[in-house]
Amino acid sequence: MNPLFINVTLPRLSQGHRRVKKAIRKRNKKWKLYNTTKKDTDYGKYKECRNLVVKELRNERIIFEQKLVKDVKNNPKFFL
């Protein structure tokens, strides 16, 4: 099993969510290309996409958590 194709679920559908899913699809395509060619240049392109995905996921998680903290007083039932 390839750990690169594990499904990533984000809390809510947002503009950032779409951006992350698009980046994941791009990363997966780069990985498939590298697996067929085994070229160092293709691996470098894959690494760039992989790092971008990780960065985007971290940013989205931070944004989501900040939104949760802000909304906790207005909607306490959301957390039950």
C-alpha positions in Angstrom: 0.0 0.0 0.0 1.3 3.4 -1.0 1.0 5.9 1.9 0.8 8.8 -0.6 -2.7 8.0 -1.6 -4.3 8.0 1.8 -7.5 10.1 1.7 -7.3 13.4 3.5 -10.5 14.7 5.0 -10.9 18.4 5.9 -13.5 19.6 8.3 -15.6 21.8 6.0 -15.9 22.5 2.3 -14.3 25.9 1.7 -12.2 27.6 -0.9 -9.1 26.4 0.9 -10.5 22.8 0.9 -10.8 22.9 -2.9 -7.3 24.3 -3.2 -5.9 21.5 -1.1 -7.8 18.7 -3.0 -6.5 20.1 -6.3 -3.0 20.2 -4.9 -3.3 16.5 -3.7 -4.5 15.5 -7.2 -1.6 17.2 -8.8 0.8 15.6 -6.3 -0.6 12.2 -7.1 -0.2 12.7 -10.8 3.4 13.8 -10.3 4.0 10.6 -8.2 2.6 8.4 -10.9 4.8 10.1 -13.5 7.8 9.6 -11.4 7.0 5.9 -10.9 6.8 5.4 -14.6 10.0 7.4 -15.6 12.2 7.1 -12.4 13.8 10.4 -13.4 15.3 12.7 -10.8 13.6 15.8 -12.4 10.2 14.2 -12.0 11.0 13.3 -8.4 12.0 16.9 -7.8 8.7 18.1 -9.2 6.8 15.6 -7.1 8.7 16.8 -3.9 7.7 20.4 -4.7 4.0 19.4 -4.9 4.3 17.2 -1.8 5.7 20.1 0.2 3.0 22.4 -1.1 0.3 19.9 0.0 1.7 19.7 3.5 1.9 23.4 3.8 -1.7 23.9 2.5 -3.0 21.2 4.9 -1.3 22.9 7.9 -2.6 26.3 6.9 -6.2 25.0 6.5 -6.0 23.2 9.9 -4.9 26.4 11.6 -7.6 28.4 10.0 -10.2 25.8 10.9 -9.1 25.7 14.6 -9.0 29.5 14.8 -12.6 29.6 13.5 -13.6 27.0 16.1 -12.1 29.0 18.9 -13.9 32.1 17.7 -17.3 30.3 17.3 -17.2 28.4 20.6 -19.1 31.1 22.5 -21.8 31.6 19.8 -22.5 27.9 19.1 -21.6 25.6 22.1 -23.8 22.7 20.9 -21.5 22.4 17.9 -18.9 20.7 20.0 -21.2 18.1 21.6 
